[in-house]
Every structure is written in C-alpha cells, then in structure tokens.
Amino acid sequence: MAVHRLDRAEARRIAVRAQLLDAPRPTDLLAVVRQLTLLQIDPTAAVAPNVDLVAWSRLGSSYRPSQVQEALERDRTLFEHHAMVRPMDDLPLYLADMAAWTGGDRRREWLRLNDRFRRDVLALLGASGPLPSRDIPDTSQVAWSSTGWTNNRNVTQMLEFLLMRGEVAIAGRRGRQRLWDVPERVYPTDASVVPLDEARRRRAERRLRSLGIVRETAPASAGEPGSVGQVGERATVEGVPGTWRVDPTALGQSFTGRTALLSPFDRLVHDRIRMADLFTFEYVLEMYKPRAKRRWGYFALPILHHDRLVGKVDVTADRRGGTLRVDVIHEDVPFTAEITEAVHEELRDLASWLSLTVGGSAAGRSDAARR
C-alpha cells in the first residue's frame, strides 16, 4: 500500500478535526466522548476539572458539568475506569482485559494472601453498595507496603485492584469521593465480552480515529498505549523524520478552523513529542515548578487558532473573588487583530461558563513571548 505524503498543515488539520476542535462546534456530550474515546480525570482545578475543561473546549458554554454526572450515574451512557471517563458502548472492549488483569507478581500475591478481605469487600458492596472507601472496613490479613502514599491504604488498594479485574465498579462520585459497587448494578448485564486480541485491535482503531494521526511508535501515556499497531495507513509528514499511522477516513476532508483554549491534559497536546513535531509548539505544564522558574504560569492553557498552536494564557479561576484572573497572554507568534479578539472572546465565554467575570493584569492585552 502506498505511503501517504502529508505536509504539516494537512497533518495538523487531521489532528484538530479528529479532536473536534474545528468549526462548527459539536453539540452533544455523548457524541464528543464517543469520538474522543475518553475524558481524563485529574484533580487539578485551577480553572476547572479536566473532564469539564476538555468538554467545554468542544461544546462551549452550552455544556453543563452536571451532564457528565448524569451520564455516569443516571443514564449509564458513560463509565469511569482507571481515571478515565469512557463511553459505555466501549465497555465490551475492556472486559477481556479486566478478566486477564494480574497486575504483576506483587499485586497477585497480595490479593492471594488477602482473599478473605476481598470476599468481605464484595459481600459488603453486594449488600450495601454503593459506598465510599471510608465506609468499607479494613479486614486485610496482610497490609499493603509502599514507600509512597499508598502504604497501608489497604481498602483503597483492594478496590483499585478489584476495579482493574472487573470485580467492582465505580457507581458515581460525591465530590471527589468515588462510590464503589458491584458491576451488575453499574454495567449493562448484557454486555458481551469481545475477545482480547479483537478488542485491542478495535481499541487501537478507535484511538487512531480520535487522534487522526500518530507516530508508528510512541510512548504510552496516562493509561493509554502509545502505539496503534498496524491499524490505519502509513504516512510521512513533510519536514518530520519517521513514519506515522493515519486514519484514512480523515484524508482529503475540508477544514474550517476556530479558536480554542485547551486544558494542559487535552489530547491534542497530551503527547508533547507529537505536538512539537506537528505544531512546532513548545509547552510544559509548570504547576510542579517553583514560581521563579515558570515561563508561562502555573496552569497556562495552550491556545489553538485554526490549525496552529499560537500561544498560552496564564489564567486562574478565583471563585471567591468572582473573577477569571488572566495574568499573561503569551504570544508564540505575533497575534493579529483577529486572533486577539478570538482569544478574548474565548476568555469571555470561559468566564461566563464559570459564572465569573474576566479580570487580571492581562485581561485586555497580550504580551508577546520573546525567545
């Protein structure tokens, strides 16, 4: 089969379209999650929780955060697993992996030694679930040992391992607390198990469709494999060494761009190597750096304009003060009047969605990034 030869602009547009960041905006949350395949859960909420910020970037201020909770807890059209929100339609593609999960020798041995504890947890959830972890007694025979924060957190570790094995499920949340239950009260009872090899192939197809174009070999990240194997078709990108896999249905499509503010965990920028290759964009999430060493800000949001990443905006939701504080708008390329207005319009929409007003030292201006 011939190798598709793409220039960077076409490759970028494939990536942007696949992530539903072109125009017009989508209008349905479930359709968005089905296309993206996942919304990553992250506790950082400098602006908004990542699940909500990613959904807002696609849907705009018509999106309500309660929609995700309703889909997870009432409609059961989404499910939470391994720090990801996924479409319930995709559950059959994960059941075989759950059944095959061992977690390695150490986890397997700990579960064996704590089999009575495991049965206690399952019996309690079957009789009284859904429950937060704090309401589940620790009846472990052997404590979980770790040099990190999981040391002796036996209930949490048991629930995490049973979740990966498909023996428990997350029924919902109360704040940040997960509610645990038996799978038959959360997952469809008629969900069929797709054989493991077929399930992995179909997940790779779904992943490629959601990203549009990926490296043939790429590092795994945040619970997702880097490689999509041999699905899709081979491609090269002009000016970028190496080969890629591209979704053939994404080739030759028209493109209409728009402006979007992105979460640092957004899948368009999550793979920083792919981001640099396709968008020639430099970005590091600096929340873990000392203030004096930050170039762009604690939780700077990448700015997408059409098919280019053009800058970052250092922004924080000050809920007590009722303000979306905009400290700096960094211009990686000189902003035109059109880009400037589009960025400020997105900031106004973000503030409105959060029920805040735009304020801060850069609320009405941009500062060009000097390098």
Sequence and secondary structure as in RCSB ss.txt:
>XXXX:A:sequence
MAVHRLDRAEARRIAVRAQLLDAPRPTDLLAVVRQLTLLQIDPTAAVAPNVDLVAWSRLGSSYRPSQVQEALERD
RTLFEHHAMVRPMDDLPLYLADMAAWTGGDRRREWLRLNDRFRRDVLALLGASGPLPSRDIPDTSQVAWSSTGWT
NNRNVTQMLEFLLMRGEVAIAGRRGRQRLWDVPERVYPTDASVVPLDEARRRRAERRLRSLGIVRETAPASAGEP
GSVGQVGERATVEGVPGTWRVDPTALGQSFTGRTALLSPFDRLVHDRIRMADLFTFEYVLEMYKPRAKRRWGYFA
LPILHHDRLVGKVDVTADRRGGTLRVDVIHEDVPFTAEITEAVHEELRDLASWLSLTVGGSAAGRSDAARR
>XXXX:A:secstr
   EEE HHHHHHHHHHHTT SSS    HHHHHHHH  EE     SSS HHHHHHHHHHGGG  THHHHHHHHTS
 SEEEETTEEEEGGGTHHHHHHHHH    HHHHHHHHHTHHHHHHHHHHHHHH SEEGGGS    SS    SSTT
TT HHHHHHHHHHHTTSSEEEEEETTEEEEE GGGTS TT     HHHHHHHHHHHHHHHHSEEESS   BTTB 
S  TT SEEEEETTEEEEEEE GGGTT      EEE  TT TTTSSHHHHHHHH       TTS GGG SS TT 
EEEEETTEEEEEEEEEEETTTTEEEEEEEEESS   HHHHHHHHHHHHHHHHHTT EEESTTTT  EE   
